[in-house]
C-alpha cells in the first residue's frame, strides 16, 4: 500500500490564502475590466475564501481515505491473528486427540496380548479419555443387550456434578433403531447426555454417554468418539472380556 504523505501542507495553504486575503487592498491599486478597486478587493477576498473551502474539502477526503485504509489494515491484522490462533488451537487439539488414541490403543493391546481378563480400569480409562477429548465432565460406557434391554456392564468417569446416569436402555435402543450416529438424550433426573452407539451389528452393543459442563454445546468430533466406543465394544466382546 502506497504511503500517504503527511498533511502539514494544509496549514501552509491556509496561511498563504489568509495572507493574500489580507493583502488584497495592497494588490489592487486600480480598477480593471470595468470593475472598481473596491469590487476587485471584494472579489479577491471571495475567491481566496472559496479556495480555502476547496482546500478543506480535499483535505477532508484525504483524511477519510487514510482512516479507511487504517481500518482495513486493522481488520486484516485482526482476521489474520484470529485465523492463526484458530489454526494453532486446532493443531493442538488434533495432537492431544492423537496422543489419547495412542495411549488407549497401546494399553488395550498390552491387556489383550496378556490373554488375561481385562481390568475394569481399562474401560474407565477409555471413558476418561473420551471425556477429555471433548471437555466433558462425565462419561459412561454402558454395554446393553438390546433384545432384553439388559445392562451387561457399566464403567463411569466423572469429574463434575454428575455422579450417575439415569438414561433408560429403551432410549438407547431407539437410537439404534433410528439409524443415527449420535443423539442428545435427557436423563430421568434432567441432565442432557450425548449418546453414541458402537458400529458393530450385534444384539449387544456399547454406548458412550457424555455430559458437557453447563449444557454448553461445542464442536464435537463424533468420529473420534466412535473410535473410543468401538474399541470398548471390541474389548468387551473379546473372549477375555468382562
Secondary structure as UniProt FT lines:
FT   HELIX           9..22
FT   HELIX           24..27
FT   TURN            33..34
FT   HELIX           37..113
FT   TURN            114..115
FT   HELIX           120..134
FT   STRAND          136..145
FT   TURN            146..149
FT   STRAND          150..158
FT   HELIX           169..178
FT   STRAND          183..186
FT   TURN            188..189
FT   STRAND          192..197
FT   STRAND          204..212
FT   HELIX           213..215
FT   HELIX           222..237
FT   TURN            239..240
//
